[in-house]
């Protein structure tokens, strides 16, 4: 399985954190051990880590209009950067 780190900025960190459960439901079809992180200085950069078991499915989801709508609701500011182990 592949470890993945996703980083990006958000408009409101507290609002973004309130969507943790929704993120886990949507990404859970493709990955496990999904965790979200914020910066200690209360900046607007965040990260999500996961262990991916279906990379093709996750990539398709991340490129979908459904994912774009979720990111808009969660206040994601593009670009989104992915780091793969």
N, CA, C and O atoms as CSV, one atom per row, in Angstrom:
chain,resi,resn,atom,element,x,y,z
A,1,UNK,N,N,0.844,-1.189,0.000
A,1,UNK,CA,C,0.000,0.000,0.000
A,1,UNK,C,C,0.883,1.245,0.000
A,1,UNK,O,O,2.021,1.221,0.471
A,2,UNK,N,N,0.351,2.297,-0.522
A,2,UNK,CA,C,1.074,3.545,-0.703
A,2,UNK,C,C,0.671,4.557,0.359
A,2,UNK,O,O,-0.515,4.742,0.633
A,3,UNK,N,N,1.664,5.211,0.955
A,3,UNK,CA,C,1.402,6.320,1.871
A,3,UNK,C,C,1.315,7.597,1.042
A,3,UNK,O,O,2.096,7.798,0.112
A,4,UNK,N,N,0.359,8.454,1.387
A,4,UNK,CA,C,0.138,9.686,0.646
A,4,UNK,C,C,-0.047,10.837,1.624
A,4,UNK,O,O,-0.721,10.700,2.645
A,5,UNK,N,N,0.561,11.971,1.298
A,5,UNK,CA,C,0.375,13.212,2.043
A,5,UNK,C,C,-0.157,14.246,1.064
A,5,UNK,O,O,0.420,14.456,-0.002
A,6,UNK,N,N,-1.262,14.892,1.430
A,6,UNK,CA,C,-1.855,15.945,0.608
A,6,UNK,C,C,-1.796,17.241,1.417
A,6,UNK,O,O,-2.216,17.274,2.573
A,7,UNK,N,N,-1.274,18.308,0.806
A,7,UNK,CA,C,-1.221,19.605,1.480
A,7,UNK,C,C,-1.903,20.664,0.618
A,7,UNK,O,O,-1.921,20.581,-0.610
A,8,UNK,N,N,-2.465,21.665,1.304
A,8,UNK,CA,C,-3.080,22.801,0.623
A,8,UNK,C,C,-3.444,23.839,1.677
A,8,UNK,O,O,-3.296,23.592,2.874
A,9,UNK,N,N,-3.910,24.974,1.242
A,9,UNK,CA,C,-4.394,26.014,2.136
A,9,UNK,C,C,-5.915,25.964,2.161
A,9,UNK,O,O,-6.549,25.419,1.257
A,10,UNK,N,N,-6.495,26.547,3.223
A,10,UNK,CA,C,-7.951,26.620,3.358
A,10,UNK,C,C,-8.351,28.026,3.778
A,10,UNK,O,O,-7.548,28.784,4.320
A,11,UNK,N,N,-9.602,28.352,3.516
A,11,UNK,CA,C,-10.099,29.679,3.886
A,11,UNK,C,C,-10.339,29.799,5.382
A,11,UNK,O,O,-10.198,30.885,5.943
A,12,UNK,N,N,-10.705,28.690,6.043
A,12,UNK,CA,C,-11.027,28.700,7.472
A,12,UNK,C,C,-10.672,27.327,8.045
A,12,UNK,O,O,-11.335,26.334,7.746
A,13,UNK,N,N,-9.634,27.279,8.859
A,13,UNK,CA,C,-9.135,26.002,9.393
A,13,UNK,C,C,-10.185,25.312,10.262
A,13,UNK,O,O,-10.381,24.102,10.146
A,14,UNK,N,N,-10.857,26.059,11.124
A,14,UNK,CA,C,-11.858,25.448,12.011
A,14,UNK,C,C,-12.989,24.819,11.193
A,14,UNK,O,O,-13.430,23.710,11.494
A,15,UNK,N,N,-13.454,25.521,10.166
A,15,UNK,CA,C,-14.511,24.975,9.316
A,15,UNK,C,C,-14.014,23.735,8.585
A,15,UNK,O,O,-14.744,22.751,8.467
A,16,UNK,N,N,-12.775,23.774,8.093
A,16,UNK,CA,C,-12.193,22.618,7.401
A,16,UNK,C,C,-12.133,21.413,8.332
A,16,UNK,O,O,-12.479,20.302,7.929
A,17,UNK,N,N,-11.697,21.621,9.574
A,17,UNK,CA,C,-11.612,20.517,10.551
A,17,UNK,C,C,-12.993,19.933,10.831
A,17,UNK,O,O,-13.114,18.735,11.089
A,18,UNK,N,N,-14.019,20.748,10.783
A,18,UNK,CA,C,-15.375,20.248,11.023
A,18,UNK,C,C,-15.832,19.244,9.957
A,18,UNK,O,O,-16.818,18.535,10.156
A,19,UNK,N,N,-15.126,19.184,8.843
A,19,UNK,CA,C,-15.475,18.258,7.762
A,19,UNK,C,C,-14.635,16.979,7.784
A,19,UNK,O,O,-14.658,16.221,6.815
A,20,UNK,N,N,-13.898,16.724,8.859
A,20,UNK,CA,C,-13.047,15.524,8.929
A,20,UNK,C,C,-13.828,14.244,8.637
A,20,UNK,O,O,-13.360,13.407,7.864
A,21,UNK,N,N,-14.996,14.074,9.233
A,21,UNK,CA,C,-15.775,12.844,9.053
A,21,UNK,C,C,-16.204,12.675,7.592
A,21,UNK,O,O,-16.175,11.565,7.060
A,22,UNK,N,N,-16.598,13.765,6.950
A,22,UNK,CA,C,-16.996,13.683,5.535
A,22,UNK,C,C,-15.803,13.308,4.664
A,22,UNK,O,O,-15.933,12.506,3.739
A,23,UNK,N,N,-14.634,13.890,4.960
A,23,UNK,CA,C,-13.428,13.537,4.212
A,23,UNK,C,C,-13.137,12.047,4.353
A,23,UNK,O,O,-12.837,11.372,3.369
A,24,UNK,N,N,-13.225,11.541,5.567
A,24,UNK,CA,C,-12.956,10.124,5.806
A,24,UNK,C,C,-13.950,9.237,5.066
A,24,UNK,O,O,-13.561,8.201,4.528
A,25,UNK,N,N,-15.216,9.618,5.027
A,25,UNK,CA,C,-16.218,8.830,4.291
A,25,UNK,C,C,-15.908,8.799,2.795
A,25,UNK,O,O,-15.985,7.743,2.167
A,26,UNK,N,N,-15.561,9.941,2.228
A,26,UNK,CA,C,-15.318,10.014,0.792
A,26,UNK,C,C,-14.008,9.346,0.381
A,26,UNK,O,O,-13.961,8.657,-0.637
A,27,UNK,N,N,-12.973,9.538,1.141
A,27,UNK,CA,C,-11.673,8.964,0.800
A,27,UNK,C,C,-11.571,7.518,1.275
A,27,UNK,O,O,-10.743,6.759,0.772
A,28,UNK,N,N,-12.400,7.135,2.232
A,28,UNK,CA,C,-12.338,5.799,2.817
A,28,UNK,C,C,-12.550,4.665,1.832
A,28,UNK,O,O,-12.147,3.535,2.106
A,29,UNK,N,N,-13.167,4.935,0.703
A,29,UNK,CA,C,-13.334,3.901,-0.317
A,29,UNK,C,C,-12.001,3.538,-0.974
A,29,UNK,O,O,-11.876,2.480,-1.590
A,30,UNK,N,N,-11.014,4.415,-0.841
A,30,UNK,CA,C,-9.730,4.239,-1.520
A,30,UNK,C,C,-8.548,4.122,-0.568
A,30,UNK,O,O,-7.470,3.682,-0.969
A,31,UNK,N,N,-8.741,4.514,0.696
A,31,UNK,CA,C,-7.611,4.599,1.627
A,31,UNK,C,C,-8.074,4.349,3.058
A,31,UNK,O,O,-9.265,4.395,3.365
A,32,UNK,N,N,-7.107,4.086,3.916
A,32,UNK,CA,C,-7.357,3.886,5.343
A,32,UNK,C,C,-6.407,4.785,6.136
A,32,UNK,O,O,-5.536,5.444,5.569
A,33,UNK,N,N,-6.591,4.797,7.443
A,33,UNK,CA,C,-5.727,5.581,8.348
A,33,UNK,C,C,-5.645,7.039,7.891
A,33,UNK,O,O,-4.555,7.603,7.786
A,34,UNK,N,N,-6.805,7.644,7.620
A,34,UNK,CA,C,-6.893,9.019,7.123
A,34,UNK,C,C,-6.834,9.968,8.314
A,34,UNK,O,O,-7.633,9.869,9.245
A,35,UNK,N,N,-5.883,10.881,8.268
A,35,UNK,CA,C,-5.705,11.834,9.368
A,35,UNK,C,C,-5.507,13.239,8.799
A,35,UNK,O,O,-4.927,13.414,7.727
A,36,UNK,N,N,-5.998,14.231,9.537
A,36,UNK,CA,C,-5.821,15.616,9.106
A,36,UNK,C,C,-4.941,16.361,10.100
A,36,UNK,O,O,-4.913,16.044,11.289
A,37,UNK,N,N,-4.222,17.361,9.587
A,37,UNK,CA,C,-3.241,18.108,10.376
A,37,UNK,C,C,-3.365,19.591,10.090
A,37,UNK,O,O,-3.712,20.006,8.984
A,38,UNK,N,N,-3.075,20.376,11.107
A,38,UNK,CA,C,-3.018,21.828,10.963
A,38,UNK,C,C,-1.664,22.301,11.472
A,38,UNK,O,O,-0.946,21.554,12.136
A,39,UNK,N,N,-1.326,23.531,11.159
A,39,UNK,CA,C,-0.033,24.061,11.602
A,39,UNK,C,C,-0.136,24.586,13.032
A,39,UNK,O,O,-1.191,25.078,13.433
A,40,UNK,N,N,0.943,24.490,13.802
A,40,UNK,CA,C,0.897,24.959,15.189
A,40,UNK,C,C,0.783,26.478,15.317
A,40,UNK,O,O,0.428,26.982,16.383
A,41,UNK,N,N,1.081,27.208,14.244
A,41,UNK,CA,C,1.017,28.671,14.317
A,41,UNK,C,C,-0.346,29.213,13.899
A,41,UNK,O,O,-0.503,30.417,13.695
A,42,UNK,N,N,-1.341,28.317,13.772
A,42,UNK,CA,C,-2.702,28.697,13.378
A,42,UNK,C,C,-2.776,29.312,11.992
A,42,UNK,O,O,-3.681,30.095,11.703
A,43,UNK,N,N,-1.817,28.957,11.125
A,43,UNK,CA,C,-1.868,29.405,9.735
A,43,UNK,C,C,-2.951,28.636,8.985
A,43,UNK,O,O,-3.643,27.798,9.562
A,44,UNK,N,N,-3.088,28.928,7.706
A,44,UNK,CA,C,-4.165,28.285,6.960
A,44,UNK,C,C,-3.690,27.117,6.098
A,44,UNK,O,O,-4.420,26.670,5.213
A,45,UNK,N,N,-2.470,26.611,6.343
A,45,UNK,CA,C,-1.997,25.419,5.642
A,45,UNK,C,C,-2.416,24.179,6.417
A,45,UNK,O,O,-2.320,24.136,7.643
A,46,UNK,N,N,-2.884,23.165,5.680
A,46,UNK,CA,C,-3.327,21.921,6.293
A,46,UNK,C,C,-2.759,20.748,5.506
A,46,UNK,O,O,-2.241,20.913,4.401
A,47,UNK,N,N,-2.868,19.562,6.096
A,47,UNK,CA,C,-2.412,18.352,5.427
A,47,UNK,C,C,-3.339,17.200,5.777
A,47,UNK,O,O,-3.973,17.191,6.832
A,48,UNK,N,N,-3.407,16.237,4.881
A,48,UNK,CA,C,-4.140,15.000,5.106
A,48,UNK,C,C,-3.187,13.864,4.732
A,48,UNK,O,O,-2.557,13.896,3.675
A,49,UNK,N,N,-3.087,12.855,5.613
A,49,UNK,CA,C,-2.290,11.675,5.293
A,49,UNK,C,C,-3.201,10.468,5.229
A,49,UNK,O,O,-4.272,10.441,5.835
A,50,UNK,N,N,-2.749,9.459,4.473
A,50,UNK,CA,C,-3.551,8.234,4.337
A,50,UNK,C,C,-2.674,7.113,3.806
A,50,UNK,O,O,-1.590,7.341,3.269
A,51,UNK,N,N,-3.172,5.905,3.970
A,51,UNK,CA,C,-2.573,4.726,3.359
A,51,UNK,C,C,-3.527,4.281,2.258
A,51,UNK,O,O,-4.647,3.851,2.535
A,52,UNK,N,N,-3.086,4.384,1.026
A,52,UNK,CA,C,-3.951,4.170,-0.138
A,52,UNK,C,C,-3.908,2.705,-0.579
A,52,UNK,O,O,-2.831,2.135,-0.756
A,53,UNK,N,N,-5.086,2.104,-0.754
A,53,UNK,CA,C,-5.164,0.733,-1.259
A,53,UNK,C,C,-5.747,0.677,-2.664
A,53,UNK,O,O,-5.748,-0.386,-3.286
A,54,UNK,N,N,-6.249,1.811,-3.183
A,54,UNK,CA,C,-6.781,1.887,-4.548
A,54,UNK,C,C,-6.365,3.229,-5.150
A,54,UNK,O,O,-7.150,4.176,-5.177
A,55,UNK,N,N,-5.118,3.301,-5.635
A,55,UNK,CA,C,-4.591,4.563,-6.150
A,55,UNK,C,C,-5.341,5.020,-7.399
A,55,UNK,O,O,-5.611,6.211,-7.548
A,56,UNK,N,N,-5.679,4.108,-8.287
A,56,UNK,CA,C,-6.414,4.496,-9.498
A,56,UNK,C,C,-7.775,5.087,-9.139
A,56,UNK,O,O,-8.190,6.094,-9.713
A,57,UNK,N,N,-8.462,4.465,-8.195
A,57,UNK,CA,C,-9.759,4.978,-7.763
A,57,UNK,C,C,-9.637,6.339,-7.105
A,57,UNK,O,O,-10.452,7.228,-7.353
A,58,UNK,N,N,-8.614,6.506,-6.258
A,58,UNK,CA,C,-8.406,7.793,-5.588
A,58,UNK,C,C,-8.083,8.881,-6.602
A,58,UNK,O,O,-8.617,9.986,-6.511
A,59,UNK,N,N,-7.220,8.584,-7.563
A,59,UNK,CA,C,-6.873,9.578,-8.578
A,59,UNK,C,C,-8.108,9.996,-9.373
A,59,UNK,O,O,-8.296,11.179,-9.657
A,60,UNK,N,N,-8.939,9.037,-9.729
A,60,UNK,CA,C,-10.166,9.365,-10.464
A,60,UNK,C,C,-11.082,10.235,-9.608
A,60,UNK,O,O,-11.655,11.208,-10.099
A,61,UNK,N,N,-11.220,9.887,-8.326
A,61,UNK,CA,C,-12.056,10.685,-7.433
A,61,UNK,C,C,-11.512,12.109,-7.307
A,61,UNK,O,O,-12.278,13.069,-7.377
A,62,UNK,N,N,-10.204,12.253,-7.122
A,62,UNK,CA,C,-9.609,13.577,-6.943
A,62,UNK,C,C,-9.784,14.461,-8.175
A,62,UNK,O,O,-9.745,15.686,-8.061
A,63,UNK,N,N,-9.977,13.865,-9.344
A,63,UNK,CA,C,-10.162,14.628,-10.579
A,63,UNK,C,C,-11.636,14.829,-10.930
A,63,UNK,O,O,-11.952,15.404,-11.972
A,64,UNK,N,N,-12.534,14.360,-10.071
A,64,UNK,CA,C,-13.963,14.417,-10.379
A,64,UNK,C,C,-14.604,15.743,-9.966
A,64,UNK,O,O,-14.089,16.465,-9.112
A,65,UNK,N,N,-15.738,16.041,-10.595
A,65,UNK,CA,C,-16.513,17.225,-10.222
A,65,UNK,C,C,-17.037,17.091,-8.801
A,65,UNK,O,O,-17.138,18.090,-8.089
A,66,UNK,N,N,-17.373,15.873,-8.370
A,66,UNK,CA,C,-17.847,15.648,-6.994
A,66,UNK,C,C,-16.776,16.057,-5.996
A,66,UNK,O,O,-17.082,16.683,-4.981
A,67,UNK,N,N,-15.532,15.712,-6.270
A,67,UNK,CA,C,-14.437,16.098,-5.375
A,67,UNK,C,C,-14.241,17.615,-5.386
A,67,UNK,O,O,-14.009,18.218,-4.338
A,68,UNK,N,N,-14.334,18.228,-6.560
A,68,UNK,CA,C,-14.218,19.689,-6.638
A,68,UNK,C,C,-15.275,20.371,-5.778
A,68,UNK,O,O,-14.985,21.349,-5.090
A,69,UNK,N,N,-16.497,19.856,-5.819
A,69,UNK,CA,C,-17.578,20.437,-5.009
A,69,UNK,C,C,-17.290,20.263,-3.516
A,69,UNK,O,O,-17.509,21.185,-2.730
A,70,UNK,N,N,-16.811,19.107,-3.133
A,70,UNK,CA,C,-16.455,18.864,-1.724
A,70,UNK,C,C,-15.355,19.824,-1.301
A,70,UNK,O,O,-15.430,20.414,-0.222
A,71,UNK,N,N,-14.340,19.989,-2.131
A,71,UNK,CA,C,-13.236,20.901,-1.788
A,71,UNK,C,C,-13.745,22.333,-1.647
A,71,UNK,O,O,-13.315,23.051,-0.745
A,72,UNK,N,N,-14.649,22.756,-2.521
A,72,UNK,CA,C,-15.221,24.109,-2.398
A,72,UNK,C,C,-15.949,24.268,-1.065
A,72,UNK,O,O,-15.777,25.271,-0.373
A,73,UNK,N,N,-16.765,23.272,-0.707
A,73,UNK,CA,C,-17.500,23.331,0.568
A,73,UNK,C,C,-16.559,23.357,1.769
A,73,UNK,O,O,-16.853,23.988,2.784
A,74,UNK,N,N,-15.435,22.671,1.647
A,74,UNK,CA,C,-14.482,22.595,2.754
A,74,UNK,C,C,-13.530,23.792,2.789
A,74,UNK,O,O,-12.724,23.907,3.712
A,75,UNK,N,N,-13.611,24.675,1.810
A,75,UNK,CA,C,-12.778,25.878,1.790
A,75,UNK,C,C,-11.360,25.652,1.311
A,75,UNK,O,O,-10.457,26.405,1.678
A,76,UNK,N,N,-11.147,24.631,0.498
A,76,UNK,CA,C,-9.810,24.330,-0.020
A,76,UNK,C,C,-9.392,25.398,-1.018
A,76,UNK,O,O,-10.162,25.781,-1.899
A,77,UNK,N,N,-8.158,25.874,-0.866
A,77,UNK,CA,C,-7.559,26.824,-1.796
A,77,UNK,C,C,-6.526,26.062,-2.619
A,77,UNK,O,O,-5.573,25.512,-2.068
A,78,UNK,N,N,-6.711,26.030,-3.922
A,78,UNK,CA,C,-5.757,25.344,-4.793
A,78,UNK,C,C,-4.521,26.210,-4.972
A,78,UNK,O,O,-4.623,27.435,-4.895
A,79,UNK,N,N,-3.351,25.613,-5.210
A,79,UNK,CA,C,-3.124,24.242,-5.639
A,79,UNK,C,C,-3.105,23.260,-4.460
A,79,UNK,O,O,-2.868,23.625,-3.309
A,80,UNK,N,N,-3.364,22.014,-4.808
A,80,UNK,CA,C,-3.288,20.898,-3.868
A,80,UNK,C,C,-2.033,20.109,-4.250
A,80,UNK,O,O,-1.851,19.751,-5.414
A,81,UNK,N,N,-1.180,19.843,-3.279
A,81,UNK,CA,C,0.078,19.137,-3.543
A,81,UNK,C,C,0.008,17.740,-2.939
A,81,UNK,O,O,-0.390,17.576,-1.786
A,82,UNK,N,N,0.397,16.728,-3.724
A,82,UNK,CA,C,0.428,15.352,-3.263
A,82,UNK,C,C,1.872,14.891,-3.154
A,82,UNK,O,O,2.688,15.150,-4.039
A,83,UNK,N,N,2.180,14.198,-2.046
A,83,UNK,CA,C,3.473,13.571,-1.843
A,83,UNK,C,C,3.222,12.074,-1.679
A,83,UNK,O,O,2.383,11.665,-0.877
A,84,UNK,N,N,3.950,11.261,-2.437
A,84,UNK,CA,C,3.762,9.821,-2.409
A,84,UNK,C,C,5.025,9.169,-1.863
A,84,UNK,O,O,6.143,9.537,-2.225
A,85,UNK,N,N,4.819,8.188,-0.979
A,85,UNK,CA,C,5.966,7.453,-0.431
A,85,UNK,C,C,6.411,6.413,-1.437
A,85,UNK,O,O,7.364,5.677,-1.183
